[in-house]
């Protein structure tokens, strides 16, 4: 190996530095922030829906169901999808009858 064939890190210019200095760089950052916010929003909406549905169908511990599904969607995504599918698979679609007292 000759000296001319080695590449030093100081001789390679960094084309993308943080913070972004171009309009395209800022658009990428904005898109990532908006995507992250939308993802968190959808996860929270799913958790709220699971809690309401579990309460309406008479399932035990609706807050626990919502917490587990919401946190696992936020944390990993795939595990949360499996838990949401398990919840939907095991639920009774008809709500319990309302009795007048």
LINLIN-V591164 format. One record per backbone hydrogen bond with DSSP energy under -1.0 kcal/mol. NH is the residue of the N-H (numbers start at 1). CO is the residue of the C=O. E is the energy in kcal/mol with one decimal. If there is no record, write none. Layout:
nh: <NH	NH>
co: <CO	CO>
e: <E	E>
This chain:
nh: <11	26	27	28	29	30	31	32	33	34	35	36	37	38	39	40	41	42	43	44	45	46	47	48	49	50	51	52	53	54	55	56	57	59	65	66	67	68	69	70	71	72	73	74	75	76	77	78	81	82	83	84	85	86	87	88	89	90>
co: <8	22	23	24	25	26	27	28	29	30	31	32	33	34	35	36	37	38	39	40	41	42	43	44	45	46	47	48	49	50	51	52	53	54	61	62	63	64	65	66	67	68	69	70	71	72	72	76	77	78	79	80	81	82	83	84	85	86>
e: <-1.2	-1.9	-2.1	-2.1	-2.1	-2.6	-2.6	-2.3	-2.3	-2.7	-2.5	-2.4	-2.4	-2.4	-2.4	-2.3	-2.3	-2.5	-2.2	-2.3	-2.4	-2.4	-2.1	-2.4	-2.4	-2.6	-2.1	-2.4	-2.8	-2.6	-2.1	-2.4	-2.3	-2.3	-1.8	-2.4	-2.6	-2.6	-2.5	-2.7	-2.7	-2.0	-2.0	-2.2	-2.8	-2.3	-2.2	-1.4	-2.1	-2.0	-2.4	-2.7	-2.4	-2.3	-2.4	-2.7	-2.4	-1.8>
